[in-house]
């Protein structure tokens, strides 16, 4: 089935992907990116439209009375200075496609090129090029704009350098964690470093919080339920001889189950309140709710596996073999509204497999574009035929 992606089409996808890679844009700023995608869709004879400024949507007609199969690609980049040394390195200082969204856009465009050549689509198809995934906000915003109206199922995927190119990882159940951000502001009492008895040391208070947080997961959560509480930022102090009166910590809470997610938040609040009382400091804790857990429905995963077997062979389709994935993915915002499935596409590039996503040296094997385009095209057919067999209608 990958043979359907001819060399000319792969070259076209690579050219677009490299162009997007060289000109990355952050969430809600994907102006050039969206225009490039629109141009490519128009070249295919489609009529794209904008959603929320930098989102791009295009529909392919199918039989009346059936819902659409949605294919989603994210398109935003990260605030990272690229260090790959590639000839198509980012020209935008401090911005990089370090998570493969350029490849995702390329493969869905490739699927569009294949689908427009299909004379008899089993169901209509909607192509969604989504902004602001890295902010965890793009999918929810597009849902608010009605991007799922008339959609019966949605499918997406992510390149993964843990697996060889040609491998598809398709799992039932939870595949990405729920994510929340937290911010802790500590107000103590500044004093001269020579007179610590006159201070309420915000560094000491913050350090105690950091250490106490480490026991929440290790001593309060069943090890069978994956969860994480991590502090990523600790800001305090202005001089070597001044005891800091202010400090700020920021971090993330991640869990697979809702009950565990709530437990972590409650425990973090308890730690802050207890340390505040112990050191007579004021501690303000706030949360910013992130993406929910991403959960693949079994019947949608079955369709995805069937499409995968048709594209790469059943032996190249596997369930996740690594540990629990604690990363977030805002594709999860679509799934409370329509069923769907999110997969991983092996894209290991020899010599660069040690550089993970969100690394300044991240790069993928561009042959994954052919695999992704073929799979997205095939899942549109497999899901469309399933709609027909089940008598699913758009009403």
VOGU-3710 file (C-alpha; in Angstrom, 3 decimals, decimal comma):
1> xxxxxxxxxx> 0,000/0,000/0,000  2,926/2,360/0,591  3,710/1,807/-3,100  0,753/4,099/-3,800  2,960/6,965/-2,612  5,017/7,460/-5,731  8,438/9,074/-5,688  7,062/12,321/-7,068  4,491/12,601/-4,282  7,097/11,836/-1,625
11> xxxxxxxxxx> 9,367/14,494/-3,077  6,454/16,967/-2,946  5,776/16,154/0,712  9,460/16,452/1,588  9,703/19,828/-0,138  6,715/21,157/1,802  7,898/19,640/5,064  11,354/21,187/4,708  9,838/24,551/3,832  7,707/24,434/6,984
21> xxxxxxxxxx> 10,712/23,275/8,995  12,810/26,190/7,769  10,084/28,708/8,623  8,609/27,507/11,955  6,029/29,531/13,843  4,736/29,332/17,407  1,149/28,624/18,391  -1,433/31,110/17,056  1,342/32,710/14,986  1,366/30,145/12,148
31> xxxxxxxxxx> 0,534/32,740/9,484  3,068/31,680/6,846  2,562/28,013/7,718  -1,199/28,223/7,191  -0,738/30,073/3,898  1,686/27,398/2,646  -0,785/24,643/3,557  -3,642/26,506/1,892  -1,600/26,883/-1,278  -0,820/23,156/-1,361
41> xxxxxxxxxx> -4,496/22,250/-0,861  -5,561/24,652/-3,605  -3,011/23,054/-5,931  -4,892/19,795/-5,312  -8,172/21,405/-6,333  -9,542/21,730/-2,803  -11,118/24,786/-1,212  -9,496/25,330/2,204  -10,901/27,719/4,780  -9,399/29,343/7,833
51> xxxxxxxxxx> -10,497/28,592/11,386  -9,395/30,719/14,346  -6,942/32,651/12,233  -4,265/30,059/11,556  -6,193/26,795/11,458  -6,855/25,359/7,996  -9,717/22,998/7,138  -10,656/21,394/3,814  -13,350/18,866/2,924  -13,504/16,115/0,327
61> xxxxxxxxxx> -16,978/15,081/-0,822  -18,350/11,593/-0,294  -21,706/9,794/-0,243  -24,644/11,741/1,126  -25,973/10,816/4,545  -22,655/9,667/5,999  -20,529/11,528/8,542  -17,046/12,703/7,698  -13,805/10,995/8,644  -11,507/13,703/10,039
71> xxxxxxxxxx> -7,727/13,560/9,603  -5,811/15,924/11,872  -2,288/17,344/11,723  -0,818/19,874/14,141  1,284/22,662/12,639  2,933/24,781/15,363  6,589/24,826/16,437  8,458/25,246/19,734  10,499/28,082/21,325  13,809/26,254/20,814
81> xxxxxxxxxx> 17,011/27,349/19,048  17,727/24,743/16,376  21,130/23,006/16,437  20,672/20,286/13,818  22,998/21,804/11,219  20,572/20,770/8,479  20,529/22,696/5,199  16,908/23,595/5,950  17,587/24,725/9,524  15,117/27,212/10,974
91> xxxxxxxxxx> 15,674/30,799/9,869  13,496/32,059/12,732  15,695/32,714/15,735  14,663/30,738/18,797  11,876/28,816/17,029  12,108/25,240/15,778  9,996/22,317/14,606  11,429/20,091/17,320  8,413/17,797/17,632  7,677/16,757/14,058
101> xxxxxxxxxx> 4,594/18,869/13,389  6,102/19,819/10,033  6,139/16,113/9,162  2,558/15,682/10,367  1,401/18,486/8,084  3,340/16,992/5,178  1,865/13,520/5,550  -1,749/14,745/5,805  -1,173/16,848/2,696  0,151/13,691/1,055
111> xxxxxxxxxx> -2,994/11,846/2,115  -5,043/14,658/0,581  -3,173/14,199/-2,703  -4,024/10,489/-2,654  -7,644/11,016/-1,643  -8,436/13,518/-4,385  -7,496/10,798/-6,881  -10,010/8,366/-5,372  -13,156/8,290/-7,488  -15,394/6,665/-4,891
121> xxxxxxxxxx> -14,623/7,695/-1,339  -16,714/5,552/1,036  -17,377/8,619/3,220  -16,593/12,328/3,053  -13,276/13,401/4,570  -12,297/16,506/6,531  -8,662/17,587/6,724  -7,779/19,575/9,850  -4,482/21,451/10,144  -4,520/22,579/13,745
131> xxxxxxxxxx> -2,559/25,421/15,369  -1,324/25,729/18,958  -1,018/22,062/19,953  2,085/22,786/22,015  0,031/25,272/24,027  -2,624/22,633/24,658  -5,221/25,049/23,336  -5,607/24,598/19,600  -7,876/21,569/19,495  -10,308/22,955/22,079
141> xxxxxxxxxx> -10,500/26,239/20,174  -11,261/24,480/16,898  -13,941/22,373/18,575  -15,580/25,604/19,741  -15,558/26,783/16,130  -17,496/23,698/15,020  -14,681/21,881/13,263  -16,229/18,554/14,318  -19,705/19,346/13,000  -20,697/16,478/10,742
151> xxxxxxxxxx> -17,666/14,398/11,761  -18,173/10,769/12,811  -14,592/9,869/13,747  -11,205/11,571/13,946  -7,709/10,187/13,515  -4,264/11,613/14,135  -0,701/10,532/14,685  2,746/11,523/15,901  6,208/10,651/14,641  8,249/8,686/17,177
161> xxxxxxxxxx> 11,998/8,157/17,006  11,773/5,189/19,420  10,514/2,972/16,596  11,944/2,171/13,143  10,340/3,770/10,119  7,536/1,579/8,819  6,323/0,650/12,294  2,916/1,821/13,518  2,130/1,742/17,230  -1,607/1,565/17,866
171> xxxxxxxxxx> -2,874/1,020/21,399  -6,266/0,782/23,076  -7,060/2,876/26,120  -4,907/5,624/27,607  -2,039/6,703/25,360  -1,246/10,174/26,764  -1,514/11,641/30,241  -3,661/14,478/31,502  -1,534/17,558/32,122  -1,870/20,457/34,557
181> xxxxxxxxxx> 0,537/23,301/35,260  1,076/24,682/38,736  2,611/27,875/40,072  3,736/28,411/43,658  4,455/31,920/44,893  6,272/32,153/48,246  6,257/35,355/50,274  8,664/35,397/53,215  10,816/38,105/54,715  13,962/39,463/53,104
191> xxxxxxxxxx> 16,987/40,096/55,346  20,768/40,418/55,329  22,489/37,077/54,878  24,386/37,702/58,124  21,104/37,971/60,080  19,043/34,911/59,101  17,025/35,170/62,328  15,390/38,291/60,892  14,302/36,510/57,713  11,705/34,076/56,502
201> xxxxxxxxxx> 13,893/32,456/53,859  11,947/31,871/50,647  14,745/29,665/49,276  14,549/27,342/52,273  10,761/27,275/52,093  10,834/26,547/48,372  13,472/23,864/48,768  11,398/22,121/51,412  8,402/22,180/49,069  10,470/20,685/46,249
211> xxxxxxxxxx> 11,674/17,845/48,449  8,267/17,184/49,983  6,683/17,006/46,530  8,951/14,084/45,663  7,106/11,840/48,108  3,624/12,450/46,718  3,928/9,998/43,840  6,377/7,618/45,514  4,422/7,236/48,766  0,808/8,144/48,025
221> xxxxxxxxxx> 0,052/6,737/44,565  -0,289/3,068/43,657  2,682/2,273/41,380  0,245/0,633/38,958  -1,209/4,078/38,193  1,329/6,207/36,270  1,703/9,758/37,565  4,237/12,571/37,750  4,756/15,746/39,781  7,759/17,729/38,564
231> xxxxxxxxxx> 9,130/21,174/39,383  10,672/22,712/36,287  11,433/26,232/37,472  12,634/27,769/40,776  13,274/31,515/40,807  14,518/33,338/43,913  17,056/35,804/45,198  18,773/38,938/43,961  22,218/38,936/45,624  24,634/36,541/47,298
241> xxxxxxxxxx> 24,395/38,297/50,645  20,626/38,813/50,776  18,209/36,195/52,051  15,390/36,036/49,532  11,971/37,081/50,673  10,259/36,000/47,464  10,387/32,833/45,388  8,391/31,284/42,606  8,169/27,648/41,549  6,455/26,242/38,484
251> xxxxxxxxxx> 5,890/22,677/37,386  3,555/20,062/36,005  1,168/17,402/37,316  0,481/14,437/35,044  -1,709/11,390/35,466  -3,652/8,835/33,471  -6,732/8,552/35,696  -8,982/11,395/36,848  -8,952/10,237/40,467  -5,157/10,193/40,548
261> xxxxxxxxxx> -5,040/13,617/38,898  -7,248/15,043/41,638  -5,239/13,304/44,374  -2,015/14,851/43,123  -3,510/18,325/43,104  -4,944/17,896/46,602  -1,649/16,601/47,953  0,314/19,437/46,393  -1,998/21,926/48,072  -1,611/20,120/51,414
271> xxxxxxxxxx> 2,188/20,269/51,145  2,119/24,001/50,437  -0,233/24,736/53,312  1,833/22,666/55,756  5,163/24,215/54,758  3,645/27,690/54,960  2,544/27,058/58,516  5,877/25,491/59,471  7,920/28,476/58,296  5,378/31,270/58,847
281> xxxxxxxxxx> 5,449/32,114/55,142  2,662/32,919/52,761  2,333/30,424/49,926  -0,069/30,857/47,024  -0,669/27,827/44,813  -2,518/28,058/41,515  -3,260/25,528/38,792  -3,793/25,945/35,083  -5,782/23,014/33,789  -4,200/21,364/30,793
291> xxxxxxxxxx> -5,232/18,652/28,395  -7,265/15,647/29,525  -5,902/12,143/29,129  -5,954/10,858/25,563  -7,941/7,620/25,426  -8,289/5,553/22,260  -11,590/3,723/21,960  -11,155/0,028/21,185  -13,313/0,012/18,051  -11,473/3,025/16,642
301> xxxxxxxxxx> -8,117/1,417/17,464  -9,290/-1,712/15,646  -10,015/0,348/12,539  -6,625/2,039/12,832  -4,880/-1,334/13,121  -6,768/-2,669/10,103  -5,646/0,324/8,083  -2,126/-0,103/9,409  -1,981/-3,757/8,400  -3,119/-2,818/4,903
311> xxxxxxxxxx> -0,340/-0,232/4,654  2,726/-1,766/6,346  1,672/-5,362/7,069  0,248/-6,760/10,294  3,711/-7,659/11,607  4,675/-3,970/11,585  1,660/-2,912/13,648  2,214/-3,210/17,368  0,819/-2,159/20,710  3,011/0,128/22,756
321> xxxxxxxxxx> 6,072/-1,770/23,979  7,579/1,061/26,029  6,387/2,283/29,426  3,490/4,597/30,156  3,514/7,787/28,131  3,262/10,775/30,464  3,387/13,338/27,687  0,311/15,425/26,922  -1,423/15,741/23,555  -4,284/18,118/22,854
331> xxxxxxxxxx> -5,842/15,703/20,346  -7,571/14,544/23,534  -9,898/17,579/23,346  -11,570/16,082/20,257  -12,402/12,708/21,781  -15,186/13,711/24,215  -17,098/14,882/21,129  -16,398/12,171/18,542  -14,690/8,775/18,725  -11,155/8,581/17,433
341> xxxxxxxxxx> -7,700/7,098/17,603  -4,206/8,545/17,898  -1,222/6,507/16,749  2,578/6,676/16,746  4,524/6,434/13,504  8,050/5,084/13,718  10,507/7,640/12,322  13,881/6,648/13,732  16,741/8,337/11,905  20,018/6,496/12,307
351> xxxxxxxxxx> 22,548/8,658/14,076  19,897/10,934/15,568  17,840/8,433/17,549  19,350/9,790/20,769  17,771/13,218/20,333  14,215/13,201/21,703  11,305/15,392/20,751  11,704/18,950/22,070  15,458/18,656/21,594  17,373/21,287/19,626
361> xxxxxxxxxx> 18,793/18,438/17,491  15,571/16,537/16,859  15,080/15,206/13,325  13,051/12,424/11,712  13,453/9,956/8,868  11,538/11,649/6,051  10,454/8,270/4,656  7,829/8,390/7,417  5,956/10,877/5,219  5,135/8,101/2,767
371> xxxxxxxxxx> 4,000/5,792/5,575  1,869/8,496/7,170  0,255/9,615/3,919  -0,645/6,025/3,015  -2,050/5,324/6,495  -4,133/8,499/6,644  -5,529/7,720/3,199  -6,273/4,134/4,203  -7,942/4,990/7,528  -10,256/7,352/5,640
381> xxxxxxxxxx> -11,344/4,352/3,557  -11,506/1,830/6,387  -13,497/4,127/8,681  -15,757/5,203/5,794  -16,571/1,587/4,965  -17,268/0,983/8,641  -19,774/3,866/8,598  -21,481/2,298/5,596  -21,590/-1,166/7,192  -23,039/0,169/10,433
391> xxxxx> -25,527/2,411/8,742  -24,038/5,438/10,536  -25,467/8,702/9,280  -24,568/12,331/9,770  -27,759/13,060/11,646
//
